[in-house]
């Protein structure tokens, strides 16, 4: 058998197959059909997804046609069933298919067809109901127009009256003062301009603390300069012991100001007394800054100002919070470190600490030498009295780690020789 290819097709057939129609058609298909890539065909097959406007029949037909070129063999039905489950557009249908653990290809097609038909019927019902709603809306519009032409009766809810709580006119239950607190009497549900209570004079109570605690801005403990008539040297020694080394005098705006260094404070404070002494007087920005001491009490602030602080012929621009007269001026921790007044130490030399500690211990031992001699027994026998209703309790002995047993045995023997403890091998009372 000869073809237009010049005998190439016939030469690939054996003499016995040349007269067989099926063999000849198969050779034609192999020769004329293009070469296919199975990996690519399966990728295209798995990428198919149902579009919103695509019917299920078109979707499943496209799947079956693509599956023919994927060489699935006996797994063709299951391979076509799985993409239907995860490729279908409707989520409810997908959930219904996933409920059946023994789902077949025919069952999946039946469920998808039934769901698609139900959606079409529901859409028809919705269109009918929407038309009815439009008709009822038109009737409602006509009734509303008829009501506008009719005279309306006035109601109490639509009246506007003058409110004595806020001082304005509004509708009932629309008062802007509801829930607000009066700045005059601290009452609720009315403004200060409508307050009927008489203003009470504010009283200032002076509280003196007897403990030695101090806030971060005021030194509560001070030493009065009491002169001694008998020993002048004692007075000078006492003053040197209590001299406050945490107060520095720095030129601020040309005026020498005494400032306390407080590394625990987060803000810088300056007294109004120091502000009034400066010439020219700095400009104070009226800004309320919440300040609190370590006890949680609020500190009154008159505002903020930026001042020029001079240290070692160098000027620094520092932000201060202005406090009333009577308070102590201070520098916070961040500013003190910035002005090189304090230095943060991250480590201490172990050798220096050990030597200083040994020196301190030796000095204590030498000063109280009689205390550190001998065993230190009491001159009498002390008896521990228990309560009458005390109940005895037996505890299991504490376990000792194996590496410590030898050292523990030596220490017990030593204490037994010194008669500090006594070995007991029988129950006691």
C-alpha positions in Angstrom: 0.0 0.0 0.0 1.5 3.4 -1.1 0.6 6.8 0.2 1.5 10.4 -0.6 4.5 10.2 1.7 6.4 8.2 -0.7 6.0 4.7 0.8 7.1 5.7 4.4 3.8 4.6 5.9 3.6 1.4 3.9 7.1 0.4 4.7 6.3 0.5 8.5 3.6 -2.1 8.0 4.4 -5.8 7.8 3.2 -7.7 4.7 0.4 -9.5 6.8 -0.9 -6.1 8.3 -1.2 -4.3 5.0 -4.6 -5.8 4.2 -6.0 -5.1 7.7 -8.1 -2.0 8.0 -7.6 -1.5 11.7 -3.9 -1.7 11.6 -3.7 0.7 8.6 -6.0 3.3 10.5 -3.9 3.0 13.6 -0.7 3.7 11.7 -2.4 6.7 10.1 -3.3 8.1 13.5 0.2 7.6 14.9 1.7 9.3 11.8 -0.7 12.2 11.5 -1.5 13.0 15.1 0.9 15.5 16.8 3.1 14.4 19.6 1.5 15.1 23.1 3.1 15.9 26.4 1.3 13.9 29.2 2.7 16.2 31.9 1.4 19.3 30.2 -2.0 17.7 29.4 -2.5 16.7 33.0 -1.5 20.2 34.2 -4.2 21.7 31.9 -6.7 19.1 33.1 -6.1 20.0 36.8 -6.3 23.7 36.1 -9.9 23.7 34.9 -12.3 25.5 37.1 -16.0 26.2 36.5 -16.8 29.8 35.6 -19.7 31.6 37.2 -21.7 31.7 33.9 -20.7 28.2 32.8 -23.2 25.4 33.1 -22.3 22.1 34.7 -22.8 20.1 31.5 -20.2 22.2 29.7 -17.9 22.0 32.6 -18.0 18.2 32.9 -17.8 17.7 29.2 -14.7 19.8 29.0 -13.2 17.7 31.8 -13.9 14.4 30.0 -12.4 15.6 26.7 -9.2 16.8 28.5 -9.0 13.4 30.4 -8.7 11.5 27.1 -5.3 12.9 26.4 -4.0 12.4 30.0 -3.6 8.6 29.8 -5.3 7.9 33.1 -6.2 4.4 32.1 -8.4 2.6 34.7 -8.3 5.6 37.0 -10.1 7.8 34.5 -13.5 8.0 36.4 -11.9 8.8 39.8 -9.5 11.4 38.2 -12.5 13.1 36.6 -14.6 13.0 39.8 -12.0 14.7 42.0 -11.7 17.9 39.9 -15.5 18.2 39.8 -15.5 18.4 43.6 -12.8 21.1 44.0 -13.5 22.8 40.7 -17.2 23.4 40.9 -18.2 27.1 41.5 -21.0 26.6 44.1 -19.6 26.2 47.6 -22.7 24.5 49.0 -22.6 21.8 46.3 -18.9 21.2 47.1 -19.7 20.8 50.8 -22.5 18.3 49.9 -20.1 16.3 47.7 -17.5 16.2 50.5 -19.9 14.6 52.9 -20.1 11.4 50.9 -17.0 9.3 51.6 -18.0 6.8 48.9 -18.8 9.3 46.2 -18.8 7.9 42.6 -18.7 9.7 39.3 -22.3 9.1 38.5 -23.5 10.3 42.0 -21.4 13.5 41.7 -23.0 14.3 38.3 -26.5 13.6 39.6 -26.0 15.9 42.7 -24.5 18.7 40.6 -27.3 18.6 38.1 -29.9 18.6 40.8 -28.3 21.6 42.6 -28.0 23.6 39.4 -31.7 23.0 38.6 -32.7 24.0 42.2 -30.7 27.3 41.8 -32.5 28.1 38.6 -35.9 27.5 40.2 -34.9 29.7 43.3 -33.8 32.5 41.0 -37.3 32.4 39.3 -39.0 32.7 42.6 -36.8 35.6 43.7 -37.6 37.5 40.5 -41.3 37.1 41.2 -41.0 38.3 44.8 -38.9 41.3 43.7 -41.6 42.4 41.3 -44.2 42.1 44.1 -42.0 44.2 46.4 -41.7 46.9 43.7 -45.5 47.0 43.4 -45.9 47.4 47.2 -43.3 50.1 47.3 -45.2 52.1 44.6 -48.4 51.8 46.7 -46.5 53.0 49.8 -45.1 56.1 47.9 -48.7 57.0 46.9 -49.9 56.7 50.5 -47.0 58.9 51.7 -47.9 61.6 49.3 -51.5 61.5 50.4 -50.4 61.9 54.1 -48.4 65.0 53.3 -51.5 66.8 52.0 -53.4 66.0 55.2 -53.0 68.3 58.2 -50.7 66.7 60.8 -51.2 66.8 64.6 -48.5 68.2 66.8 -47.0 65.7 69.3 -45.0 66.3 72.5 -42.0 64.4 71.1 -41.6 66.9 68.2 -41.7 70.0 70.5 -38.5 71.9 71.3 -38.2 73.4 74.8 -35.6 75.3 76.8 -33.5 73.0 78.9 -32.3 74.2 82.4 -29.5 71.7 82.5 -27.6 72.7 79.4 -29.0 76.2 78.8 -30.1 75.6 75.2 -33.2 74.5 73.2 -33.5 70.9 72.0 -35.9 68.0 71.7 -36.8 65.7 74.6 -34.0 63.3 75.6 -31.5 65.1 73.4 -29.7 67.1 76.2 -25.9 67.4 75.5 -25.3 67.7 79.3 -26.5 64.1 79.9 -23.7 62.1 81.5 -21.3 65.1 81.8 -19.8 66.2 85.1 -20.2 69.8 86.4 -16.9 71.6 86.9 -18.4 73.7 89.7 -20.0 71.3 92.0 -18.7 68.0 90.5 -22.3 66.9 90.0 -23.6 65.0 86.9 -26.0 65.7 84.1 -25.7 69.6 83.9 -23.1 72.2 82.9 -21.4 74.6 85.2 -23.2 77.7 83.7 -26.5 76.2 84.7 -25.3 74.9 88.2 -27.6 76.1 91.0 -25.2 75.2 93.9 -23.1 77.8 95.6 -19.4 77.7 95.0 -17.5 76.5 98.1 -14.1 78.0 98.9 -11.3 75.6 98.3 -9.4 74.8 101.4 -5.8 73.8 101.4 -4.7 71.2 103.9 -1.0 71.0 104.8 0.1 67.5 105.4 3.3 66.8 107.2 4.8 63.4 106.8 6.7 62.0 109.7 8.5 59.2 107.8 11.8 59.6 106.1 10.5 58.9 102.6 10.9 61.7 100.0 9.3 62.3 96.6 11.3 62.5 93.5 11.1 66.3 93.4 11.1 67.4 97.1 13.6 66.4 99.8 11.5 65.6 102.8 14.4 65.0 105.2 16.6 68.0 106.1 19.1 68.7 108.8 18.7 71.9 110.8 21.9 73.8 111.6 22.0 73.5 115.4 25.2 74.9 116.9 26.8 73.1 119.9 28.0 75.2 122.7 30.5 72.6 124.0 32.2 71.1 120.9 32.7 73.1 117.7 34.6 70.3 116.1 31.7 67.9 116.6 29.4 70.4 114.7 31.7 70.6 111.7 32.1 66.8 111.6 28.4 66.4 111.7 27.8 68.9 108.9 30.4 67.1 106.7 28.7 63.8 107.3 25.2 65.1 106.3 26.4 67.3 103.4 24.2 66.7 100.4 26.5 65.9 97.4 23.5 65.4 95.0 22.8 69.1 94.7 24.7 71.1 92.1 24.6 74.8 91.3 24.5 75.5 87.6 24.2 78.8 85.6 20.8 78.9 83.9 20.0 81.9 81.8 22.8 83.8 83.6 21.4 82.9 87.1 23.0 80.4 89.5 20.3 77.8 90.3 20.7 74.9 92.8 19.4 71.7 91.2 19.0 68.3 92.8 20.2 65.3 90.7 17.5 62.6 90.7 18.3 59.7 88.5 14.9 58.2 89.1 13.0 61.2 87.8 11.7 61.2 84.2 11.2 65.0 84.0 13.1 68.2 84.9 11.5 70.6 87.4 12.2 74.2 88.1 10.5 76.3 90.8 8.7 79.5 89.9 10.9 81.2 92.5 13.9 80.5 90.3 12.0 81.6 87.1 11.1 85.0 88.7 14.8 85.6 89.6 16.0 85.3 86.0 16.5 88.3 83.8 15.2 88.4 81.3 12.3 86.2 82.4 11.9 83.2 80.2 8.7 82.5 78.2 6.5 79.8 79.7 4.4 77.7 77.4 1.0 77.0 78.9 0.9 73.3 78.5 -0.6 70.9 81.0 1.8 68.0 81.5 0.7 65.1 83.8 3.3 64.9 86.5 3.2 62.4 89.4 5.5 61.6 92.3 6.4 58.1 93.3 3.4 57.9 95.6 1.0 58.5 92.7 0.1 62.0 93.7 -0.4 64.7 91.0 2.1 67.5 90.8 0.8 70.9 89.8 2.5 72.3 86.7 2.4 75.9 85.4 3.7 75.0 82.0 7.0 74.3 80.2 10.0 76.4 79.2 13.3 75.8 77.5 16.4 77.1 79.4 20.1 77.4 78.6 22.2 75.5 81.1 25.9 76.1 81.0 28.4 73.4 82.2 32.2 73.7 81.6 31.8 76.5 79.0 29.3 74.5 77.0 25.6 75.5 76.6 22.8 72.9 76.7 19.1 73.5 75.7 17.1 71.7 78.5 13.3 71.5 78.7 11.9 72.2 82.3 8.5 71.8 83.8 7.6 74.9 85.9 6.2 74.0 89.4 4.8 76.4 92.0 7.0 78.1 94.6 8.1 75.9 97.5 9.1 73.0 95.4 12.7 72.0 94.8 14.2 72.2 91.3 15.7 69.0 90.0 17.3 67.3 87.0 16.0 64.0 85.8 18.1 60.9 85.0 18.2 61.3 81.2 19.2 65.0 81.4 21.8 64.3 84.1 23.5 61.7 81.9 23.3 64.0 78.9 25.0 66.8 80.9 27.7 64.3 82.1 26.7 64.9 85.7 26.3 61.1 86.3 27.8 58.1 84.7 26.1 54.7 84.3 28.3 51.8 85.6 27.6 48.5 83.8 30.1 46.4 85.7 32.2 46.4 88.8 35.7 44.9 89.1 35.5 41.7 91.0 39.0 42.1 92.4 38.3 45.5 93.8 35.0 44.4 95.3 36.5 41.3 96.9 39.4 43.3 98.4 37.1 45.9 99.8 34.8 43.3 101.2 37.7 41.4 102.8 39.0 44.7 104.4 35.5 45.4 105.8 35.2 41.9 107.3 38.7 42.0 108.8 38.0 45.4 110.4 34.7 44.1 112.0 36.5 41.0 113.3 39.3 43.0 114.9 36.8 45.5 116.4 34.6 42.8 118.0 37.3 40.2 118.6 35.7 38.8 121.8 32.6 37.8 119.9 34.4 35.7 117.3 36.4 33.6 119.8 35.2 30.2 120.8 31.9 28.4 120.0 29.6 31.1 121.2 27.4 29.1 123.5 24.7 30.7 125.6 25.3 30.9 129.4 22.1 29.0 130.1 20.0 26.2 128.6 17.0 27.4 126.6 13.9 25.3 126.4 11.5 25.8 123.5 7.9 25.7 124.7 5.2 24.4 122.4 1.5 25.2 122.4 -0.7 23.0 124.4 -2.8 22.0 121.4 0.2 21.5 119.1 0.1 18.3 117.1 3.3 16.4 116.4 4.2 15.9 112.8 6.7 13.4 111.4 8.6 14.4 108.3 10.6 12.1 106.1 14.4 12.8 106.2 15.7 15.1 103.5 17.6 13.3 100.8 21.2 14.3 100.4 22.8 14.2 96.9 25.5 11.6 96.5 28.4 14.1 95.8 27.6 15.9 99.1 27.4 12.9 101.5 31.1 12.8 102.4 31.3 16.5 103.2 28.0 16.3 105.2 29.4 13.4 107.2 32.5 15.4 108.1 30.5 18.4 109.1 28.2 16.3 111.3 31.2 14.7 113.0 32.8 18.1 113.6 29.6 19.5 115.2 29.2 16.4 117.3 32.7 16.7 118.6 32.0 20.4 119.5 28.8 19.1 121.3 26.7 21.4 119.1 24.5 18.4 118.1 24.0 15.0 119.7 23.5 11.8 117.8 20.1 10.2 118.6 19.4 6.5 117.7 16.1 6.1 119.5 12.7 7.8 119.3 12.3 11.0 121.4 9.3 12.4 123.1 
